[in-house]
Amino acid sequence: MYCFTCARKEIISSKKERIIILSTLDLNEAESIGDTIAIISNGKLISQGNFEFLQKSFGEGNIIDIEYELKRV
């Protein structure tokens, strides 16, 4: 069984004097674990910095509109 809380504790306790690369879609998770956050899109580095820097650069939040058409099979 996977315990995310256990994994988070292990990552935080192991990160001193190390570089740990973690991929996540949750910026709050990245903030709680990482000192520096990098945003990568299509294989290119878009921005990097701490949570406060990124929040000031990109705003409080972004809204993504997704449109789809439901097709019956």
Secondary structure, DSSP 8 states (H G I E B T S, - for coil): ---HHHHHHHHHHH-TT-------S-HHHHHHH-SSEEEEETTEEEEEE-HHHHHHHH-S-------------
